[in-house]
């Protein structure tokens, strides 16, 4: 199974950076509303029970946005940024046995690779003691013998072949 570098850049960089930018815009709008509207500022100077729910909703709003920004940055942009610096010519090959797998929970747009592969799953796979970002159609199991072609900086697997033992 082969995946192209442009598809990975879309999945791991472009979509997460758009989510982070949109979240930052909403975060800024919330801060501006709190600073400009006097009713949002009143809870800083005098707490009333009627204002409690407004404060609670704003805190939940900010916490949700902060979590979303951190999640996108840590889980996807940490792979996507090094991926921008790599090219297909820099690939390396490795043959080994899958030692550990962890399925990555992610958004729907990350599972629909090239529109018609709805059952593509993303994994963190450990092969020969090193962790790789891995996409496979179907499931991958511990003990599977695989031959991978990957990018060395981002540890993104571009091609995988299952070897019968």
DSSP file (Angstrom, degrees, kcal/mol; ACC not computed):
  #  RESIDUE AA STRUCTURE BP1 BP2  ACC     N-H-->O    O-->H-N    N-H-->O    O-->H-N    TCO  KAPPA ALPHA  PHI   PSI    X-CA   Y-CA   Z-CA
    1    1 A X              0   0    0      0, 0.0   159,-2.2     0, 0.0     2,-0.4   0.000 360.0 360.0 360.0 130.9    0.0    0.0    0.0
    2    2 A X  B     -A  159   0A   0    157,-0.2     2,-0.4   159,-0.0   157,-0.2  -0.865 360.0-171.5-114.9 145.1    1.4    3.4   -1.0
    3    3 A X        -     0   0    0    155,-3.1     2,-0.2    -2,-0.4   132,-0.0  -0.987  21.6-128.5-129.7 143.5    0.7    6.9    0.2
    4    4 A X     >  -     0   0    0     -2,-0.4     4,-1.6     1,-0.1     3,-0.3  -0.611  16.0-123.2 -94.7 155.3    2.0   10.1   -1.3
    5    5 A X  H  > S+     0   0    0     -2,-0.2     4,-2.4     1,-0.2     5,-0.2   0.852 109.7  57.4 -62.7 -37.9    3.8   12.8    0.4
    6    6 A X  H  > S+     0   0    0      1,-0.2     4,-2.1     2,-0.2    -1,-0.2   0.879 104.9  51.9 -63.7 -37.6    1.3   15.5   -0.6
    7    7 A X  H  > S+     0   0    0     -3,-0.3     4,-2.4     2,-0.2    -1,-0.2   0.906 110.2  48.2 -64.4 -41.6   -1.5   13.5    1.0
    8    8 A X  H  X S+     0   0    0     -4,-1.6     4,-3.4     2,-0.2     5,-0.3   0.889 109.0  53.3 -66.0 -38.8    0.4   13.3    4.2
    9    9 A X  H  X>S+     0   0    0     -4,-2.4     5,-2.1     2,-0.2     4,-1.8   0.908 111.4  47.0 -62.5 -39.9    1.1   17.0    4.1
   10   10 A X  I  <>S+     0   0    0     -4,-2.1     5,-2.0     3,-0.2     6,-0.2   0.931 118.6  40.7 -64.0 -45.5   -2.6   17.7    3.7
   11   11 A X  I  <5S+     0   0    0     -4,-2.4     5,-0.2     1,-0.2    -2,-0.2   0.885 126.7  31.0 -71.0 -40.8   -3.5   15.3    6.5
   12   12 A X  I  <5S+     0   0    0     -4,-3.4    68,-0.6    -5,-0.2    67,-0.2   0.554 133.7  15.6-103.5  -9.8   -0.7   16.2    9.0
   13   13 A X  I  X5S+     0   0    0     -4,-1.8     4,-2.4    -5,-0.3     5,-0.2   0.665 119.5  46.0-126.4 -56.0    0.0   19.9    8.3
   14   14 A X  I  ><S+     0   0    0     -5,-2.1     4,-1.9     1,-0.2     5,-0.2   0.940 116.1  43.2 -64.2 -50.3   -2.6   21.8    6.3
   15   15 A X  H  ><S+     0   0    0     -5,-2.0     4,-2.1    -6,-0.2    -1,-0.2   0.930 116.4  46.6 -64.8 -45.8   -5.8   20.6    8.1
   16   16 A X  H  > S+     0   0    0     -5,-0.2     4,-2.5    -6,-0.2    -1,-0.2   0.893 111.4  51.7 -64.0 -36.7   -4.3   20.9   11.7
   17   17 A X  H  X S+     0   0    0     -4,-2.4     4,-2.4     1,-0.2    -1,-0.2   0.879 109.4  50.9 -68.2 -34.7   -2.9   24.4   10.9
   18   18 A X  H  X S+     0   0    0     -4,-1.9     4,-2.5    -5,-0.2    -1,-0.2   0.915 110.5  48.8 -65.4 -41.7   -6.4   25.5    9.7
   19   19 A X  H  X S+     0   0    0     -4,-2.1     4,-2.6     2,-0.2    -2,-0.2   0.924 112.4  48.4 -62.7 -43.9   -8.0   24.2   12.9
   20   20 A X  H  X S+     0   0    0     -4,-2.5     4,-2.3     2,-0.2    -2,-0.2   0.915 112.3  48.7 -63.4 -43.2   -5.4   26.0   15.0
   21   21 A X  H  X S+     0   0    0     -4,-2.4     4,-2.0     2,-0.2    -2,-0.2   0.917 112.4  47.5 -64.0 -43.5   -5.9   29.3   13.1
   22   22 A X  H  X S+     0   0    0     -4,-2.5     4,-2.3     1,-0.2    -2,-0.2   0.917 112.2  50.5 -63.9 -42.3   -9.7   29.1   13.4
   23   23 A X  H  X S+     0   0    0     -4,-2.6     4,-2.4     1,-0.2    -2,-0.2   0.894 109.0  51.7 -62.2 -39.2   -9.4   28.3   17.1
   24   24 A X  H  X S+     0   0    0     -4,-2.3     4,-2.4     2,-0.2    -1,-0.2   0.879 108.3  51.7 -65.1 -37.1   -7.1   31.3   17.6
   25   25 A X  H  X S+     0   0    0     -4,-2.0     4,-2.5     2,-0.2    -2,-0.2   0.940 112.0  45.5 -63.6 -46.7   -9.6   33.5   15.8
   26   26 A X  H  X S+     0   0    0     -4,-2.3     4,-2.2     2,-0.2    -2,-0.2   0.879 112.0  52.4 -64.0 -37.4  -12.4   32.3   18.1
   27   27 A X  H  X S+     0   0    0     -4,-2.4     4,-2.0     2,-0.2    -1,-0.2   0.916 110.8  47.3 -62.8 -43.9  -10.2   32.7   21.2
   28   28 A X  H  X S+     0   0    0     -4,-2.4     4,-2.7     2,-0.2    -2,-0.2   0.898 109.7  53.1 -65.1 -41.7   -9.4   36.3   20.1
   29   29 A X  H  X S+     0   0    0     -4,-2.5     4,-2.5     1,-0.2    -1,-0.2   0.910 108.7  50.7 -60.0 -42.2  -13.1   37.0   19.6
   30   30 A X  H  X S+     0   0    0     -4,-2.2     4,-2.0     2,-0.2    -1,-0.2   0.900 111.0  47.7 -63.0 -41.4  -13.8   35.8   23.1
   31   31 A X  H  X S+     0   0    0     -4,-2.0     4,-2.3     2,-0.2    -2,-0.2   0.913 111.8  50.1 -66.0 -42.5  -11.1   38.0   24.6
   32   32 A X  H  X S+     0   0    0     -4,-2.7     4,-2.7     1,-0.2     5,-0.3   0.916 110.0  50.8 -62.4 -42.9  -12.3   41.0   22.7
   33   33 A X  H  X S+     0   0    0     -4,-2.5     4,-1.8     1,-0.2     7,-0.3   0.900 111.4  48.3 -61.6 -40.0  -15.9   40.4   23.8
   34   34 A X  H  < S+     0   0    0     -4,-2.0    -1,-0.2     1,-0.2    -2,-0.2   0.886 116.3  43.1 -67.5 -37.1  -14.8   40.2   27.4
   35   35 A X  H  < S+     0   0    0     -4,-2.3    -2,-0.2    -5,-0.1    -1,-0.2   0.852 120.8  38.4 -77.9 -34.8  -12.7   43.3   27.2
   36   36 A X  H  < S+     0   0    0     -4,-2.7     2,-0.5    -5,-0.2    -3,-0.2   0.912 101.9  70.7 -86.5 -45.4  -15.2   45.5   25.3
   37   37 A X    >X  -     0   0    0     -4,-1.8     4,-1.1    -5,-0.3     3,-0.8  -0.611  68.4-151.4 -80.4 124.8  -18.6   44.5   26.8
   38   38 A X  H 3> S+     0   0    0     -2,-0.5     4,-1.5     1,-0.2    -1,-0.2   0.817  92.8  62.8 -66.3 -30.8  -19.0   45.8   30.3
   39   39 A X  H 34 S+     0   0    0      1,-0.2     4,-0.4     2,-0.2    -1,-0.2   0.818 102.9  50.4 -67.3 -27.0  -21.3   42.9   31.3
   40   40 A X  H <4 S+     0   0    0     -3,-0.8     3,-0.4    -7,-0.3    -1,-0.2   0.799 111.1  49.3 -75.8 -28.2  -18.5   40.5   30.7
   41   41 A X  H >X S+     0   0    0     -4,-1.1     3,-1.8     1,-0.2     4,-0.8   0.722  91.3  79.1 -81.4 -21.2  -16.1   42.5   32.8
   42   42 A X  H >X S+     0   0    0     -4,-1.5     4,-2.5     1,-0.3     3,-0.5   0.801  82.9  63.7 -60.3 -28.8  -18.5   42.9   35.7
   43   43 A X  H 34 S+     0   0    0     -3,-0.4    -1,-0.3    -4,-0.4    -2,-0.1   0.735  96.7  58.4 -71.3 -17.8  -17.7   39.4   37.0
   44   44 A X  H <4 S+     0   0    0     -3,-1.8    -1,-0.2    -4,-0.2    -2,-0.2   0.833 117.3  31.4 -73.5 -31.7  -14.1   40.5   37.6
   45   45 A X  H << S+     0   0    0     -4,-0.8     2,-0.3    -3,-0.5    -2,-0.2   0.709 133.1  13.8-102.4 -23.9  -15.2   43.3   40.0
   46   46 A X     <  -     0   0    0     -4,-2.5     2,-0.5     2,-0.0    -1,-0.3  -0.892  67.4-144.6-156.0 122.2  -18.4   41.9   41.6
   47   47 A X        +     0   0    0     -2,-0.3     2,-0.3    -3,-0.1    -4,-0.1  -0.777  20.6 177.6 -94.9 123.8  -19.7   38.3   41.5
   48   48 A X    >>  -     0   0    0     -2,-0.5     3,-0.9     1,-0.1     4,-0.7  -0.918  38.0-121.6-121.0 150.7  -23.4   37.8   41.3
   49   49 A X  H >> S+     0   0    0     -2,-0.3     3,-0.7     1,-0.3     4,-0.5   0.822 111.9  58.1 -63.0 -31.2  -25.1   34.4   41.1
   50   50 A X  H 34 S+     0   0    0      1,-0.2     4,-0.4     2,-0.2     3,-0.3   0.800 105.0  51.7 -68.4 -26.8  -26.8   35.4   37.8
   51   51 A X  H <> S+     0   0    0     -3,-0.9     4,-2.4     1,-0.2     5,-0.2   0.623  87.0  86.8 -82.6 -13.5  -23.4   36.0   36.3
   52   52 A X  H <X S+     0   0    0     -4,-0.7     4,-2.9    -3,-0.7    -1,-0.2   0.910  88.5  47.0 -55.9 -47.2  -22.1   32.6   37.4
   53   53 A X  H  X S+     0   0    0     -4,-0.5     4,-2.6    -3,-0.3    -1,-0.2   0.854 110.6  52.4 -67.6 -33.9  -23.4   30.7   34.3
   54   54 A X  H  > S+     0   0    0     -4,-0.4     4,-2.1     2,-0.2    -1,-0.2   0.924 113.0  44.8 -64.6 -43.7  -22.0   33.3   31.9
   55   55 A X  H  X S+     0   0    0     -4,-2.4     4,-2.5     2,-0.2    -2,-0.2   0.919 112.9  51.4 -64.5 -44.4  -18.6   33.1   33.5
   56   56 A X  H  X S+     0   0    0     -4,-2.9     4,-2.4    -5,-0.2    -2,-0.2   0.913 109.8  49.0 -60.4 -44.5  -18.8   29.3   33.5
   57   57 A X  H  X S+     0   0    0     -4,-2.6     4,-2.4     1,-0.2    -1,-0.2   0.907 111.5  49.6 -63.3 -42.2  -19.7   29.2   29.8
   58   58 A X  H  X S+     0   0    0     -4,-2.1     4,-2.6     2,-0.2    -2,-0.2   0.901 111.1  49.4 -64.1 -40.5  -16.8   31.5   29.0
   59   59 A X  H  X S+     0   0    0     -4,-2.5     4,-2.6     2,-0.2    -2,-0.2   0.908 111.8  47.8 -65.4 -41.5  -14.4   29.4   31.0
   60   60 A X  H  X S+     0   0    0     -4,-2.4     4,-2.6     2,-0.2    -2,-0.2   0.909 111.2  52.7 -63.6 -41.2  -15.6   26.2   29.2
   61   61 A X  H  X S+     0   0    0     -4,-2.4     4,-2.2     2,-0.2    -2,-0.2   0.947 112.8  43.0 -57.3 -52.4  -15.3   28.0   25.9
   62   62 A X  H  X S+     0   0    0     -4,-2.6     4,-2.5     1,-0.2    -2,-0.2   0.890 113.8  50.5 -65.5 -40.3  -11.7   29.1   26.6
   63   63 A X  H  X S+     0   0    0     -4,-2.6     4,-2.5     2,-0.2    -1,-0.2   0.907 110.6  50.1 -65.1 -40.8  -10.7   25.7   28.0
   64   64 A X  H  X S+     0   0    0     -4,-2.6     4,-2.4     2,-0.2    -2,-0.2   0.915 112.3  46.7 -62.7 -43.9  -12.1   23.9   24.9
   65   65 A X  H  X S+     0   0    0     -4,-2.2     4,-2.5     2,-0.2    -2,-0.2   0.914 112.6  49.7 -65.4 -42.1  -10.3   26.1   22.5
   66   66 A X  H  X S+     0   0    0     -4,-2.5     4,-2.4     1,-0.2    -2,-0.2   0.911 111.7  49.0 -63.3 -41.7   -7.0   25.8   24.4
   67   67 A X  H  X S+     0   0    0     -4,-2.5     4,-2.9     2,-0.2    -2,-0.2   0.922 111.5  49.5 -63.0 -43.6   -7.4   22.0   24.5
   68   68 A X  H  X S+     0   0    0     -4,-2.4     4,-2.4     2,-0.2     5,-0.2   0.912 111.9  48.0 -62.8 -43.5   -8.1   21.9   20.7
   69   69 A X  H  X S+     0   0    0     -4,-2.5     4,-2.2     2,-0.2    -1,-0.2   0.930 115.0  45.2 -63.0 -45.6   -5.1   24.1   19.9
   70   70 A X  H  X S+     0   0    0     -4,-2.4     4,-2.9     2,-0.2     5,-0.3   0.907 112.8  51.1 -65.5 -42.0   -2.8   21.9   22.1
   71   71 A X  H  X S+     0   0    0     -4,-2.9     4,-2.3     1,-0.2     5,-0.5   0.937 113.4  43.7 -62.0 -48.3   -4.2   18.7   20.7
   72   72 A X  H  X>S+     0   0    0     -4,-2.4     5,-2.2    -5,-0.2     4,-1.6   0.906 116.9  47.3 -63.8 -41.5   -3.7   19.7   17.1
   73   73 A X  I  <>S+     0   0    0     -4,-2.2     5,-1.0    -5,-0.2    -2,-0.2   0.932 119.0  37.3 -67.5 -46.6   -0.3   21.1   17.8
   74   74 A X  I  <5S+     0   0    0     -4,-2.9    -2,-0.2    -5,-0.2    -3,-0.2   0.942 123.9  37.3 -74.0 -47.8    1.1   18.2   19.8
   75   75 A X  I  <5S+     0   0    0     -4,-2.3    -3,-0.2    -5,-0.3    -2,-0.2   0.836 134.1  10.9 -78.4 -33.5   -0.5   15.3   17.9
   76   76 A X  I >X5S+     0   0    0     -4,-1.6     4,-2.8    -5,-0.5     3,-1.1   0.809 122.0  51.6-117.2 -46.4   -0.4   16.5   14.3
   77   77 A X  I 3><S+     0   0    0     -5,-2.2     4,-2.3     1,-0.3     5,-0.3   0.793 101.4  65.2 -68.1 -25.3    1.8   19.6   13.8
   78   78 A X  H 34<S+     0   0    0     -5,-1.0     4,-0.3    -6,-0.3    -1,-0.3   0.764 114.8  32.2 -66.7 -22.7    4.7   17.9   15.6
   79   79 A X  H <> S+     0   0    0     -3,-1.1     4,-1.3   -67,-0.2    -2,-0.2   0.797 118.1  54.8 -94.0 -40.1    4.7   15.4   12.7
   80   80 A X  H  X S+     0   0    0     -4,-2.8     4,-1.2   -68,-0.6    -3,-0.2   0.824 100.4  57.2 -68.6 -35.1    3.6   17.8    9.9
   81   81 A X  H >X S+     0   0    0     -4,-2.3     3,-0.7     1,-0.2     4,-0.6   0.949 110.1  42.8 -66.9 -48.7    6.2   20.5   10.4
   82   82 A X  H >4 S+     0   0    0     -4,-0.3     3,-0.9    -5,-0.3     4,-0.4   0.827 107.5  64.3 -63.1 -27.6    9.3   18.1    9.9
   83   83 A X  H >< S+     0   0    0     -4,-1.3     3,-1.1     1,-0.2    -1,-0.2   0.828  92.8  61.4 -63.4 -32.1    7.3   16.6    7.0
   84   84 A X  H << S+     0   0    0     -4,-1.2    -1,-0.2    -3,-0.7    -2,-0.2   0.794 102.1  52.6 -63.9 -27.4    7.5   19.9    5.1
   85   85 A X  T << S+     0   0    0     -3,-0.9    -1,-0.2    -4,-0.6     2,-0.2   0.535  97.8  83.0 -86.6  -7.0   11.3   19.7    5.1
   86   86 A X    <   -     0   0    0     -3,-1.1     2,-0.3    -4,-0.4    65,-0.0  -0.650  58.3-160.1-102.9 156.4   11.5   16.2    3.6
   87   87 A X    >   -     0   0    0     -2,-0.2     3,-1.6     1,-0.0     4,-0.0  -0.862  34.7-107.9-127.5 162.1   11.3   14.9    0.1
   88   88 A X  G >  S+     0   0    0     -2,-0.3     3,-1.3     1,-0.3    70,-0.0   0.781 115.6  64.9 -60.2 -27.6   10.5   11.6   -1.5
   89   89 A X  G 3  S+     0   0    0      1,-0.3    -1,-0.3     3,-0.0    -3,-0.0   0.670  92.9  62.9 -70.8 -15.7   14.2   11.2   -2.5
   90   90 A X  G <  S+     0   0    0     -3,-1.6    62,-0.6     2,-0.0    -1,-0.3   0.287  76.8 130.8 -91.7  10.3   15.1   11.1    1.2
   91   91 A X  E <   -B  151   0A   0     -3,-1.3     2,-0.3    60,-0.1    60,-0.2  -0.234  39.6-159.4 -68.3 153.4   13.2    7.9    1.9
   92   92 A X  E     -B  150   0A   0     58,-2.7    58,-2.8     2,-0.0     2,-0.3  -0.929   9.7-133.7-128.1 154.8   14.7    4.9    3.7
   93   93 A X  E     +B  149   0A   0     -2,-0.3     2,-0.3    56,-0.2    56,-0.2  -0.826  21.3 178.2-111.8 150.2   13.7    1.3    3.8
   94   94 A X  E     -B  148   0A   0     54,-2.3    54,-3.1    -2,-0.3     2,-0.4  -0.985  13.4-160.5-150.3 136.8   13.3   -1.0    6.8
   95   95 A X  E     +B  147   0A   0     -2,-0.3     2,-0.3    52,-0.2    52,-0.2  -0.977  38.0 116.5-117.4 132.7   12.2   -4.6    7.1
   96   96 A X  E     -B  146   0A   0     50,-2.5    50,-2.8    -2,-0.4     2,-0.4  -0.970  58.3 -79.0-172.2-175.3   11.1   -5.8   10.5
   97   97 A X  E     -B  145   0A   0     -2,-0.3    31,-0.8    48,-0.2     2,-0.4  -0.873  44.6-111.3-107.8 137.7    8.4   -7.2   12.8
   98   98 A X  E     +C  127   0A   0     46,-2.6    45,-2.4    -2,-0.4    29,-0.2  -0.538  35.9 176.3 -69.0 121.4    5.7   -5.1   14.4
   99   99 A X  E     +     0   0A   0     27,-3.2     2,-0.3    -2,-0.4    -1,-0.2   0.775  63.9   5.5 -96.5 -33.2    6.4   -4.9   18.1
  100  100 A X  E     -C  126   0A   0     26,-1.1    26,-2.8    41,-0.1     2,-0.4  -0.993  60.0-166.1-154.0 142.7    3.7   -2.6   19.3
  101  101 A X  E     -C  125   0A   0     -2,-0.3     2,-0.4    24,-0.2    24,-0.2  -0.983   5.0-176.4-132.7 147.0    0.7   -0.8   17.7
  102  102 A X  E     -C  124   0A   0     22,-1.6    22,-2.5    -2,-0.4     2,-0.2  -0.914  23.5-136.6-142.1 114.4   -1.5    2.1   18.9
  103  103 A X  E     -C  123   0A   0     -2,-0.4     2,-0.6    20,-0.2    20,-0.3  -0.492  21.9-131.9 -70.0 136.3   -4.4    3.2   16.8
  104  104 A X        -     0   0    0     18,-2.5     2,-0.5    -2,-0.2    18,-0.4  -0.803   9.4-141.2 -95.7 118.4   -4.7    6.9   16.7
  105  105 A X        +     0   0    0     -2,-0.6     2,-0.3     0, 0.0    18,-0.0  -0.657  41.5 152.4 -75.3 128.7   -8.1    8.4   17.4
  106  106 A X        -     0   0    0     -2,-0.5     5,-0.0     1,-0.0    16,-0.0  -0.894  44.1 -70.6-149.8 177.1   -8.5   11.3   15.0
  107  107 A X    >>  -     0   0    0     -2,-0.3     3,-1.4     1,-0.1     4,-0.5  -0.256  46.2-108.5 -73.7 160.4  -11.0   13.4   13.1
  108  108 A X  H >> S+     0   0    0      1,-0.3     3,-1.5     2,-0.2     4,-1.2   0.853 114.4  61.8 -58.6 -39.2  -13.0   12.1   10.1
  109  109 A X  H 34 S+     0   0    0      1,-0.3    -1,-0.3     2,-0.2   -94,-0.1   0.689 100.1  56.3 -67.9 -13.7  -11.1   14.1    7.5
  110  110 A X  H <4 S+     0   0    0     -3,-1.4    -1,-0.3     1,-0.1    -2,-0.2   0.641 105.5  50.5 -88.1 -14.6   -7.9   12.3    8.5
  111  111 A X  H << S+     0   0    0     -3,-1.5     2,-1.6    -4,-0.5     9,-0.6   0.711  92.4  76.3 -93.7 -21.9   -9.4    8.9    7.8
  112  112 A X    ><  +     0   0    0     -4,-1.2     3,-0.9     7,-0.1     2,-0.5  -0.581  65.9 179.1 -92.3  77.5  -10.8    9.6    4.3
  113  113 A X  B 3> S-G  117   0B   0     -2,-1.6     4,-1.0     4,-0.8     3,-0.3  -0.688  71.7  -6.9 -82.6 123.4   -7.6    9.5    2.4
  114  114 A X  T 34 S-     0   0    0     -2,-0.5     2,-2.6     1,-0.2    -1,-0.3   0.820 110.8 -90.6  56.1  36.1   -8.2   10.1   -1.4
  115  115 A X  T <4 S+     0   0    0     -3,-0.9    -1,-0.2     1,-0.2    -2,-0.1  -0.076 120.1  58.8  66.6 -37.4  -12.0   10.0   -0.9
  116  116 A X  T  4 S+     0   0    0     -2,-2.6     2,-1.0    -3,-0.3    -1,-0.2   0.458  79.2  83.8-108.6   1.6  -12.6    6.3   -1.4
  117  117 A X  B ><  +G  113   0B   0     -4,-1.0     3,-1.2     1,-0.2    -4,-0.8  -0.609  46.3 158.1-101.1  73.3  -10.5    4.6    1.2
  118  118 A X  T 3   +     0   0    0     -2,-1.0    -1,-0.2     1,-0.3    -2,-0.0   0.703  67.8  57.1 -71.0 -19.2  -12.9    4.8    4.1
  119  119 A X  T 3  S+     0   0    0     -3,-0.2    19,-1.9     2,-0.1     2,-0.5   0.068  72.6 126.6-103.4  26.5  -11.3    2.0    6.1
  120  120 A X  E <   - D   0 137A   0     -3,-1.2     2,-0.4    -9,-0.6    17,-0.2  -0.723  41.9-164.4 -82.5 127.7   -7.8    3.5    6.3
  121  121 A X  E     - D   0 136A   0     15,-2.8    15,-2.4    -2,-0.5     2,-0.4  -0.881  12.0-136.9-115.2 145.9   -6.6    3.6    9.9
  122  122 A X  E     + D   0 135A   0    -18,-0.4   -18,-2.5    -2,-0.4     2,-0.3  -0.822  28.2 176.2-101.8 141.8   -3.7    5.6   11.3
  123  123 A X  E     -CD 103 134A   0     11,-3.2    11,-2.8    -2,-0.4     2,-0.6  -0.948  37.2-130.9-138.3 155.2   -1.3    4.0   13.9
  124  124 A X  E     -CD 102 133A   0    -22,-2.5   -22,-1.6    -2,-0.3     2,-0.4  -0.980  40.9-171.0 -98.4 118.1    1.8    4.6   15.8
  125  125 A X  E     -CD 101 132A   0      7,-2.6     7,-2.6    -2,-0.6     2,-0.6  -0.941  17.6-147.4-118.8 132.8    3.7    1.4   15.1
  126  126 A X  E     +CD 100 131A   0    -26,-2.8   -27,-3.2    -2,-0.4   -26,-1.1  -0.888  22.5 172.0-100.7 120.7    6.9    0.3   16.7
  127  127 A X  E >  S-CD  98 130A   0      3,-2.6     3,-1.8    -2,-0.6   -29,-0.2  -0.997  71.7 -10.6-128.9 125.1    9.3   -1.6   14.4
  128  128 A X  T 3  S-     0   0    0    -31,-0.8    -1,-0.1    -2,-0.4     3,-0.1   0.850 130.1 -54.8  54.1  38.2   12.8   -2.5   15.6
  129  129 A X  T 3  S+     0   0    0      1,-0.2     2,-0.4    -3,-0.0    -1,-0.3   0.446 116.3 108.0  81.1   0.5   12.4   -0.3   18.6
  130  130 A X  E <   -D  127   0A   0     -3,-1.8    -3,-2.6     2,-0.0     2,-0.4  -0.890  64.4-129.6-115.3 145.9   11.5    2.9   16.6
  131  131 A X  E     -D  126   0A   0     -2,-0.4     2,-0.3    -5,-0.2    -5,-0.2  -0.766  26.8-176.1 -96.9 132.8    8.1    4.5   16.4
  132  132 A X  E     -D  125   0A   0     -7,-2.6    -7,-2.6    -2,-0.4     2,-0.6  -0.958  30.9-121.4-129.5 146.0    6.5    5.4   13.0
  133  133 A X  E     -De 124 156A   0     22,-3.1    24,-2.6    -2,-0.3     2,-0.4  -0.789  45.6-177.1 -83.2 124.9    3.3    7.1   11.9
  134  134 A X  E     -D  123   0A   0    -11,-2.8   -11,-3.2    -2,-0.6     2,-0.4  -0.978  23.5-164.5-135.9 131.9    1.7    4.5    9.8
  135  135 A X  E     +D  122   0A   0     -2,-0.4     2,-0.3    22,-0.3   -13,-0.2  -0.971  19.5 170.1-117.0 135.9   -1.5    4.3    7.7
  136  136 A X  E     -D  121   0A   0    -15,-2.4   -15,-2.8    -2,-0.4     2,-0.6  -0.996  38.0-118.2-144.5 147.5   -2.9    1.0    6.7
  137  137 A X  E    S-D  120   0A   0     -2,-0.3     2,-0.2   -17,-0.2   -17,-0.2  -0.771  91.7  -7.2 -83.4 120.6   -6.1   -0.3    5.1
  138  138 A X  S    S-     0   0    0    -19,-1.9     2,-0.3    -2,-0.6   -17,-0.3  -0.642 112.4 -36.3  90.1-153.3   -7.6   -2.7    7.7
  139  139 A X        -     0   0    0     -2,-0.2     2,-0.4   -19,-0.1    -2,-0.1  -0.791  43.2-148.8-111.6 151.9   -5.8   -3.6   10.9
  140  140 A X        -     0   0    0     -2,-0.3     2,-0.3    -4,-0.1    -2,-0.0  -0.955  19.7-157.0-115.9 139.7   -2.2   -4.2   11.6
  141  141 A X    >   -     0   0    0     -2,-0.4     3,-1.8   -41,-0.0   -43,-0.2  -0.804  26.8 -93.9-119.2 157.1   -1.3   -6.7   14.3
  142  142 A X  T 3  S+     0   0    0     -2,-0.3   -43,-0.2     1,-0.2     3,-0.1  -0.475 112.7  32.4 -63.9 133.8    1.7   -7.3   16.6
  143  143 A X  T 3  S+     0   0    0    -45,-2.4    -1,-0.2     1,-0.4     2,-0.2   0.265  81.9 138.3  99.3 -10.7    3.9   -9.9   15.0
  144  144 A X    <   -     0   0    0     -3,-1.8   -46,-2.6   -46,-0.1     2,-0.5  -0.473  51.4-133.5 -66.4 135.7    3.2   -8.9   11.4
  145  145 A X  E     +BF  97 163A   0     18,-0.5    18,-3.0   -48,-0.2     2,-0.3  -0.824  35.6 174.6 -90.8 126.5    6.3   -8.9    9.2
  146  146 A X  E     -BF  96 162A   0    -50,-2.8   -50,-2.5    -2,-0.5     2,-0.5  -0.927  32.2-148.8-133.8 154.3    6.5   -5.7    7.1
  147  147 A X  E     -BF  95 161A   0     14,-2.5    14,-2.2    -2,-0.3     2,-0.3  -0.994  30.1-173.0-118.9 121.3    8.7   -3.9    4.8
  148  148 A X  E     -BF  94 160A   0    -54,-3.1   -54,-2.3    -2,-0.5     2,-0.5  -0.853  24.8-153.9-119.3 151.4    8.3   -0.1    5.0
  149  149 A X  E     +BF  93 159A   0     10,-2.3     9,-3.0    -2,-0.3    10,-1.7  -0.996  35.3 168.0-117.0 122.1    9.6    2.9    3.1
  150  150 A X  E     -BF  92 157A   0    -58,-2.8   -58,-2.7    -2,-0.5     2,-0.5  -0.854  41.2-109.2-136.0 164.7    9.6    5.9    5.5
  151  151 A X  E  >> -BF  91 156A   0      5,-2.2     4,-1.7    -2,-0.3     5,-0.6  -0.860  29.6-142.8 -94.9 128.0   10.9    9.5    5.8
  152  152 A X  T  45S+     0   0    0    -62,-0.6    -1,-0.1    -2,-0.5   -61,-0.1   0.819  90.1  45.1 -68.1 -35.0   13.6    9.7    8.5
  153  153 A X  T  45S+     0   0    0      1,-0.2    -1,-0.2   -71,-0.1   -70,-0.1   0.944 125.1  28.5 -75.6 -47.7   12.9   13.0   10.2
  154  154 A X  T  45S-     0   0    0    -72,-0.2   -21,-0.2     2,-0.1    -2,-0.2   0.621  95.6-133.8 -90.2 -13.6    9.1   12.8   10.6
  155  155 A X  T  <5 +     0   0    0     -4,-1.7   -22,-3.1     1,-0.2     2,-0.5   0.851  49.5 155.4  61.8  36.6    9.0    9.0   10.8
  156  156 A X  E   < -eF 133 151A   0     -5,-0.6    -5,-2.2   -24,-0.2     2,-0.5  -0.842  40.3-134.6 -97.2 127.7    6.1    8.9    8.4
  157  157 A X  E     + F   0 150A   0    -24,-2.6   -22,-0.3    -2,-0.5    -7,-0.3  -0.709  23.2 179.0 -85.2 123.5    5.7    5.6    6.4
  158  158 A X  E     +     0   0A   0     -9,-3.0  -155,-3.1    -2,-0.5     2,-0.4   0.751  69.4  19.5 -93.3 -28.7    5.0    6.2    2.7
  159  159 A X  E     -AF   2 149A   0    -10,-1.7   -10,-2.3  -157,-0.2     2,-0.4  -1.000  61.9-173.2-145.7 141.1    4.8    2.6    1.6
  160  160 A X  E     - F   0 148A   0   -159,-2.2     2,-0.4    -2,-0.4   -12,-0.2  -1.000   3.0-173.2-137.2 136.5    4.2   -0.7    3.4
  161  161 A X  E     - F   0 147A   0    -14,-2.2   -14,-2.5    -2,-0.4     2,-0.5  -0.998  21.2-137.1-126.7 129.0    4.3   -4.3    2.2
  162  162 A X  E     - F   0 146A   0     -2,-0.4     2,-0.5   -16,-0.2   -16,-0.2  -0.747  19.5-149.9 -85.0 128.4    3.2   -7.2    4.4
  163  163 A X  E     - F   0 145A   0    -18,-3.0   -18,-0.5    -2,-0.5     2,-0.3  -0.856  10.8-130.3-102.8 127.5    5.6  -10.1    4.1
  164  164 A X              0   0    0     -2,-0.5   -20,-0.0     1,-0.1   -18,-0.0  -0.602 360.0 360.0 -75.0 132.4    4.3  -13.6    4.6
  165  165 A X              0   0    0     -2,-0.3    -1,-0.1   -20,-0.0    -2,-0.0   0.467 360.0 360.0 -95.2 360.0    6.5  -15.5    7.1
